[in-house]
Amino acid sequence: MTDTAYCYHCGTHHPKAEMRQITTKGGKRWRCIKSIEATKRGTAERDAFGQRVSAINKAEAQSKARLILNADR
């Protein structure tokens, strides 16, 4: 078994030590402590956190796409 888990909130893998399993109406899911703490803050801070996570995810996706496109050459 791996030492990481997928955070359904921010969409990345984290070490399990940085994760908590929470119960949702869809079942139990892993969520990183950082995202849990972010929900306890004000709306502006939550929005800023979401935008940072989105920017990170977008950069990773673009990097992977470039690697795939360059591998074909």
Backbone as XML, in Angstrom:
<?xml version="1.0"?>
<chain id="A" units="angstrom">
  <residue number="1" name="MET">
    <atom name="N" x="0.844" y="-1.186" z="0.000"/>
    <atom name="CA" x="0.000" y="0.000" z="0.000"/>
    <atom name="C" x="0.886" y="1.245" z="0.000"/>
  </residue>
  <residue number="2" name="THR">
    <atom name="N" x="0.469" y="2.278" z="-0.685"/>
    <atom name="CA" x="1.275" y="3.486" z="-0.796"/>
    <atom name="C" x="1.136" y="4.350" z="0.457"/>
  </residue>
  <residue number="3" name="ASP">
    <atom name="N" x="2.107" y="5.250" z="0.610"/>
    <atom name="CA" x="2.093" y="6.161" z="1.751"/>
    <atom name="C" x="1.437" y="7.486" z="1.399"/>
  </residue>
  <residue number="4" name="THR">
    <atom name="N" x="0.802" y="7.552" z="0.238"/>
    <atom name="CA" x="0.114" y="8.775" z="-0.161"/>
    <atom name="C" x="-1.360" y="8.484" z="-0.397"/>
  </residue>
  <residue number="5" name="ALA">
    <atom name="N" x="-2.138" y="9.549" z="-0.358"/>
    <atom name="CA" x="-3.568" y="9.438" z="-0.647"/>
    <atom name="C" x="-3.967" y="10.629" z="-1.510"/>
  </residue>
  <residue number="6" name="TYR">
    <atom name="N" x="-4.990" y="10.435" z="-2.304"/>
    <atom name="CA" x="-5.483" y="11.479" z="-3.204"/>
    <atom name="C" x="-6.458" y="12.373" z="-2.449"/>
  </residue>
  <residue number="7" name="CYS">
    <atom name="N" x="-6.203" y="13.666" z="-2.469"/>
    <atom name="CA" x="-7.107" y="14.634" z="-1.843"/>
    <atom name="C" x="-8.168" y="15.015" z="-2.867"/>
  </residue>
  <residue number="8" name="TYR">
    <atom name="N" x="-9.411" y="14.663" z="-2.597"/>
    <atom name="CA" x="-10.469" y="14.964" z="-3.564"/>
    <atom name="C" x="-10.742" y="16.458" z="-3.635"/>
  </residue>
  <residue number="9" name="HIS">
    <atom name="N" x="-10.316" y="17.222" z="-2.637"/>
    <atom name="CA" x="-10.580" y="18.665" z="-2.627"/>
    <atom name="C" x="-9.616" y="19.423" z="-3.527"/>
  </residue>
  <residue number="10" name="CYS">
    <atom name="N" x="-8.306" y="19.173" z="-3.355"/>
    <atom name="CA" x="-7.341" y="19.932" z="-4.165"/>
    <atom name="C" x="-6.817" y="19.134" z="-5.353"/>
  </residue>
  <residue number="11" name="GLY">
    <atom name="N" x="-7.153" y="17.849" z="-5.429"/>
    <atom name="CA" x="-6.842" y="17.067" z="-6.619"/>
    <atom name="C" x="-5.406" y="16.607" z="-6.750"/>
  </residue>
  <residue number="12" name="THR">
    <atom name="N" x="-4.683" y="16.492" z="-5.638"/>
    <atom name="CA" x="-3.303" y="16.022" z="-5.687"/>
    <atom name="C" x="-3.083" y="14.941" z="-4.640"/>
  </residue>
  <residue number="13" name="HIS">
    <atom name="N" x="-1.971" y="14.244" z="-4.762"/>
    <atom name="CA" x="-1.597" y="13.236" z="-3.777"/>
    <atom name="C" x="-0.736" y="13.874" z="-2.696"/>
  </residue>
  <residue number="14" name="HIS">
    <atom name="N" x="-0.990" y="13.500" z="-1.455"/>
    <atom name="CA" x="-0.234" y="13.981" z="-0.305"/>
    <atom name="C" x="0.164" y="12.776" z="0.545"/>
  </residue>
  <residue number="15" name="PRO">
    <atom name="N" x="1.214" y="12.920" z="1.371"/>
    <atom name="CA" x="1.517" y="11.859" z="2.336"/>
    <atom name="C" x="0.321" y="11.663" z="3.277"/>
  </residue>
  <residue number="16" name="LYS">
    <atom name="N" x="0.047" y="10.428" z="3.661"/>
    <atom name="CA" x="-1.113" y="10.157" z="4.513"/>
    <atom name="C" x="-1.025" y="10.868" z="5.856"/>
  </residue>
  <residue number="17" name="ALA">
    <atom name="N" x="0.189" y="11.210" z="6.300"/>
    <atom name="CA" x="0.341" y="11.950" z="7.555"/>
    <atom name="C" x="-0.272" y="13.343" z="7.453"/>
  </residue>
  <residue number="18" name="GLU">
    <atom name="N" x="-0.401" y="13.862" z="6.234"/>
    <atom name="CA" x="-0.975" y="15.193" z="6.009"/>
    <atom name="C" x="-2.448" y="15.116" z="5.621"/>
  </residue>
  <residue number="19" name="MET">
    <atom name="N" x="-3.056" y="13.947" z="5.769"/>
    <atom name="CA" x="-4.429" y="13.735" z="5.308"/>
    <atom name="C" x="-5.332" y="13.308" z="6.460"/>
  </residue>
  <residue number="20" name="ARG">
    <atom name="N" x="-6.627" y="13.539" z="6.273"/>
    <atom name="CA" x="-7.651" y="13.042" z="7.179"/>
    <atom name="C" x="-8.744" y="12.426" z="6.325"/>
  </residue>
  <residue number="21" name="GLN">
    <atom name="N" x="-9.320" y="11.339" z="6.829"/>
    <atom name="CA" x="-10.419" y="10.707" z="6.112"/>
    <atom name="C" x="-11.717" y="11.286" z="6.667"/>
  </residue>
  <residue number="22" name="ILE">
    <atom name="N" x="-12.527" y="11.854" z="5.796"/>
    <atom name="CA" x="-13.781" y="12.459" z="6.227"/>
    <atom name="C" x="-14.944" y="11.731" z="5.565"/>
  </residue>
  <residue number="23" name="THR">
    <atom name="N" x="-16.095" y="11.824" z="6.211"/>
    <atom name="CA" x="-17.287" y="11.173" z="5.690"/>
    <atom name="C" x="-18.119" y="12.191" z="4.922"/>
  </residue>
  <residue number="24" name="THR">
    <atom name="N" x="-18.447" y="11.846" z="3.694"/>
    <atom name="CA" x="-19.320" y="12.681" z="2.872"/>
    <atom name="C" x="-20.561" y="11.863" z="2.541"/>
  </residue>
  <residue number="25" name="LYS">
    <atom name="N" x="-21.532" y="12.483" z="1.900"/>
    <atom name="CA" x="-22.725" y="11.715" z="1.545"/>
    <atom name="C" x="-22.420" y="10.648" z="0.505"/>
  </residue>
  <residue number="26" name="GLY">
    <atom name="N" x="-21.281" y="10.770" z="-0.182"/>
    <atom name="CA" x="-20.871" y="9.764" z="-1.155"/>
    <atom name="C" x="-19.996" y="8.669" z="-0.565"/>
  </residue>
  <residue number="27" name="GLY">
    <atom name="N" x="-19.660" y="8.788" z="0.714"/>
    <atom name="CA" x="-18.796" y="7.810" z="1.374"/>
    <atom name="C" x="-17.608" y="8.495" z="2.023"/>
  </residue>
  <residue number="28" name="LYS">
    <atom name="N" x="-16.623" y="7.707" z="2.426"/>
    <atom name="CA" x="-15.430" y="8.263" z="3.058"/>
    <atom name="C" x="-14.426" y="8.681" z="1.996"/>
  </residue>
  <residue number="29" name="ARG">
    <atom name="N" x="-13.816" y="9.850" z="2.213"/>
    <atom name="CA" x="-12.822" y="10.371" z="1.273"/>
    <atom name="C" x="-11.666" y="10.966" z="2.043"/>
  </residue>
  <residue number="30" name="TRP">
    <atom name="N" x="-10.513" y="10.983" z="1.381"/>
    <atom name="CA" x="-9.327" y="11.600" z="1.957"/>
    <atom name="C" x="-9.302" y="13.077" z="1.603"/>
  </residue>
  <residue number="31" name="ARG">
    <atom name="N" x="-8.872" y="13.890" z="2.572"/>
    <atom name="CA" x="-8.750" y="15.329" z="2.350"/>
    <atom name="C" x="-7.531" y="15.831" z="3.118"/>
  </residue>
  <residue number="32" name="CYS">
    <atom name="N" x="-6.749" y="16.701" z="2.499"/>
    <atom name="CA" x="-5.535" y="17.188" z="3.154"/>
    <atom name="C" x="-5.884" y="18.179" z="4.262"/>
  </residue>
  <residue number="33" name="ILE">
    <atom name="N" x="-5.045" y="18.208" z="5.281"/>
    <atom name="CA" x="-5.262" y="19.090" z="6.426"/>
    <atom name="C" x="-5.293" y="20.547" z="5.976"/>
  </residue>
  <residue number="34" name="LYS">
    <atom name="N" x="-4.437" y="20.887" z="5.001"/>
    <atom name="CA" x="-4.384" y="22.259" z="4.499"/>
    <atom name="C" x="-5.746" y="22.710" z="3.969"/>
  </residue>
  <residue number="35" name="SER">
    <atom name="N" x="-6.421" y="21.849" z="3.227"/>
    <atom name="CA" x="-7.722" y="22.225" z="2.667"/>
    <atom name="C" x="-8.798" y="22.272" z="3.752"/>
  </residue>
  <residue number="36" name="ILE">
    <atom name="N" x="-8.681" y="21.410" z="4.754"/>
    <atom name="CA" x="-9.643" y="21.435" z="5.863"/>
    <atom name="C" x="-9.509" y="22.737" z="6.636"/>
  </residue>
  <residue number="37" name="GLU">
    <atom name="N" x="-8.270" y="23.130" z="6.925"/>
    <atom name="CA" x="-8.032" y="24.386" z="7.642"/>
    <atom name="C" x="-8.477" y="25.587" z="6.810"/>
  </residue>
  <residue number="38" name="ALA">
    <atom name="N" x="-8.324" y="25.510" z="5.510"/>
    <atom name="CA" x="-8.703" y="26.623" z="4.635"/>
    <atom name="C" x="-10.207" y="26.884" z="4.682"/>
  </residue>
  <residue number="39" name="THR">
    <atom name="N" x="-11.007" y="25.848" z="4.911"/>
    <atom name="CA" x="-12.462" y="26.039" z="4.957"/>
    <atom name="C" x="-12.903" y="26.766" z="6.214"/>
  </residue>
  <residue number="40" name="LYS">
    <atom name="N" x="-12.042" y="26.832" z="7.213"/>
    <atom name="CA" x="-12.391" y="27.502" z="8.470"/>
    <atom name="C" x="-12.122" y="29.001" z="8.414"/>
  </residue>
  <residue number="41" name="ARG">
    <atom name="N" x="-11.549" y="29.468" z="7.335"/>
    <atom name="CA" x="-11.217" y="30.884" z="7.185"/>
    <atom name="C" x="-12.338" y="31.629" z="6.465"/>
  </residue>
  <residue number="42" name="GLY">
    <atom name="N" x="-12.143" y="32.910" z="6.262"/>
    <atom name="CA" x="-13.143" y="33.743" z="5.597"/>
    <atom name="C" x="-13.257" y="33.426" z="4.118"/>
  </residue>
  <residue number="43" name="THR">
    <atom name="N" x="-14.296" y="33.958" z="3.505"/>
    <atom name="CA" x="-14.567" y="33.699" z="2.093"/>
    <atom name="C" x="-13.425" y="34.144" z="1.189"/>
  </residue>
  <residue number="44" name="ALA">
    <atom name="N" x="-12.871" y="35.317" z="1.451"/>
    <atom name="CA" x="-11.787" y="35.830" z="0.599"/>
    <atom name="C" x="-10.568" y="34.917" z="0.666"/>
  </residue>
  <residue number="45" name="GLU">
    <atom name="N" x="-10.236" y="34.443" z="1.871"/>
    <atom name="CA" x="-9.086" y="33.541" z="2.010"/>
    <atom name="C" x="-9.356" y="32.197" z="1.350"/>
  </residue>
  <residue number="46" name="ARG">
    <atom name="N" x="-10.592" y="31.701" z="1.468"/>
    <atom name="CA" x="-10.938" y="30.429" z="0.820"/>
    <atom name="C" x="-10.848" y="30.556" z="-0.688"/>
  </residue>
  <residue number="47" name="ASP">
    <atom name="N" x="-11.335" y="31.665" z="-1.220"/>
    <atom name="CA" x="-11.254" y="31.884" z="-2.664"/>
    <atom name="C" x="-9.802" y="31.958" z="-3.127"/>
  </residue>
  <residue number="48" name="ALA">
    <atom name="N" x="-8.967" y="32.644" z="-2.349"/>
    <atom name="CA" x="-7.546" y="32.755" z="-2.696"/>
    <atom name="C" x="-6.888" y="31.380" z="-2.670"/>
  </residue>
  <residue number="49" name="PHE">
    <atom name="N" x="-7.221" y="30.561" z="-1.675"/>
    <atom name="CA" x="-6.685" y="29.203" z="-1.591"/>
    <atom name="C" x="-7.111" y="28.400" z="-2.817"/>
  </residue>
  <residue number="50" name="GLY">
    <atom name="N" x="-8.380" y="28.481" z="-3.179"/>
    <atom name="CA" x="-8.885" y="27.755" z="-4.344"/>
    <atom name="C" x="-8.210" y="28.187" z="-5.632"/>
  </residue>
  <residue number="51" name="GLN">
    <atom name="N" x="-7.967" y="29.478" z="-5.767"/>
    <atom name="CA" x="-7.287" y="29.972" z="-6.967"/>
    <atom name="C" x="-5.845" y="29.490" z="-7.020"/>
  </residue>
  <residue number="52" name="ARG">
    <atom name="N" x="-5.163" y="29.450" z="-5.861"/>
    <atom name="CA" x="-3.786" y="28.939" z="-5.835"/>
    <atom name="C" x="-3.750" y="27.471" z="-6.234"/>
  </residue>
  <residue number="53" name="VAL">
    <atom name="N" x="-4.659" y="26.681" z="-5.680"/>
    <atom name="CA" x="-4.707" y="25.253" z="-6.005"/>
    <atom name="C" x="-5.024" y="25.064" z="-7.486"/>
  </residue>
  <residue number="54" name="SER">
    <atom name="N" x="-5.956" y="25.843" z="-8.014"/>
    <atom name="CA" x="-6.295" y="25.748" z="-9.437"/>
    <atom name="C" x="-5.103" y="26.096" z="-10.316"/>
  </residue>
  <residue number="55" name="ALA">
    <atom name="N" x="-4.354" y="27.121" z="-9.930"/>
    <atom name="CA" x="-3.171" y="27.513" z="-10.702"/>
    <atom name="C" x="-2.116" y="26.412" z="-10.681"/>
  </residue>
  <residue number="56" name="ILE">
    <atom name="N" x="-1.924" y="25.790" z="-9.525"/>
    <atom name="CA" x="-0.958" y="24.690" z="-9.415"/>
    <atom name="C" x="-1.394" y="23.527" z="-10.297"/>
  </residue>
  <residue number="57" name="ASN">
    <atom name="N" x="-2.671" y="23.154" z="-10.212"/>
    <atom name="CA" x="-3.182" y="22.038" z="-11.014"/>
    <atom name="C" x="-3.079" y="22.328" z="-12.508"/>
  </residue>
  <residue number="58" name="LYS">
    <atom name="N" x="-3.359" y="23.565" z="-12.898"/>
    <atom name="CA" x="-3.270" y="23.946" z="-14.312"/>
    <atom name="C" x="-1.831" y="23.855" z="-14.797"/>
  </residue>
  <residue number="59" name="ALA">
    <atom name="N" x="-0.887" y="24.343" z="-13.980"/>
    <atom name="CA" x="0.527" y="24.292" z="-14.357"/>
    <atom name="C" x="0.997" y="22.846" z="-14.503"/>
  </residue>
  <residue number="60" name="GLU">
    <atom name="N" x="0.571" y="21.971" z="-13.586"/>
    <atom name="CA" x="0.943" y="20.556" z="-13.674"/>
    <atom name="C" x="0.367" y="19.919" z="-14.928"/>
  </residue>
  <residue number="61" name="ALA">
    <atom name="N" x="-0.884" y="20.217" z="-15.245"/>
    <atom name="CA" x="-1.524" y="19.649" z="-16.436"/>
    <atom name="C" x="-0.829" y="20.122" z="-17.707"/>
  </residue>
  <residue number="62" name="GLN">
    <atom name="N" x="-0.461" y="21.403" z="-17.753"/>
    <atom name="CA" x="0.237" y="21.927" z="-18.922"/>
    <atom name="C" x="1.614" y="21.295" z="-19.067"/>
  </residue>
  <residue number="63" name="SER">
    <atom name="N" x="2.282" y="21.080" z="-17.948"/>
    <atom name="CA" x="3.601" y="20.452" z="-17.981"/>
    <atom name="C" x="3.509" y="19.021" z="-18.512"/>
  </residue>
  <residue number="64" name="LYS">
    <atom name="N" x="2.507" y="18.282" z="-18.029"/>
    <atom name="CA" x="2.311" y="16.910" z="-18.502"/>
    <atom name="C" x="1.980" y="16.892" z="-19.991"/>
  </residue>
  <residue number="65" name="ALA">
    <atom name="N" x="1.159" y="17.833" z="-20.428"/>
    <atom name="CA" x="0.793" y="17.902" z="-21.846"/>
    <atom name="C" x="2.019" y="18.184" z="-22.704"/>
  </residue>
  <residue number="66" name="ARG">
    <atom name="N" x="2.893" y="19.093" z="-22.236"/>
    <atom name="CA" x="4.119" y="19.388" z="-22.986"/>
    <atom name="C" x="5.010" y="18.153" z="-23.064"/>
  </residue>
  <residue number="67" name="LEU">
    <atom name="N" x="5.114" y="17.411" z="-21.968"/>
    <atom name="CA" x="5.940" y="16.202" z="-21.975"/>
    <atom name="C" x="5.405" y="15.180" z="-22.972"/>
  </residue>
  <residue number="68" name="ILE">
    <atom name="N" x="4.101" y="15.021" z="-23.007"/>
    <atom name="CA" x="3.491" y="14.058" z="-23.925"/>
    <atom name="C" x="3.696" y="14.495" z="-25.372"/>
  </residue>
  <residue number="69" name="LEU">
    <atom name="N" x="3.491" y="15.782" z="-25.636"/>
    <atom name="CA" x="3.666" y="16.283" z="-27.002"/>
    <atom name="C" x="5.119" y="16.185" z="-27.446"/>
  </residue>
  <residue number="70" name="ASN">
    <atom name="N" x="6.052" y="16.468" z="-26.545"/>
    <atom name="CA" x="7.474" y="16.403" z="-26.890"/>
    <atom name="C" x="7.972" y="14.967" z="-27.010"/>
  </residue>
  <residue number="71" name="ALA">
    <atom name="N" x="7.310" y="14.032" z="-26.365"/>
    <atom name="CA" x="7.711" y="12.628" z="-26.454"/>
    <atom name="C" x="7.434" y="12.067" z="-27.850"/>
  </residue>
  <residue number="72" name="ASP">
    <atom name="N" x="6.447" y="12.627" z="-28.520"/>
    <atom name="CA" x="6.090" y="12.166" z="-29.863"/>
    <atom name="C" x="7.084" y="12.623" z="-30.921"/>
  </residue>
  <residue number="73" name="ARG">
    <atom name="N" x="7.909" y="13.584" z="-30.603"/>
    <atom name="CA" x="8.849" y="14.130" z="-31.593"/>
    <atom name="C" x="10.069" y="13.288" z="-31.714"/>
  </residue>
</chain>
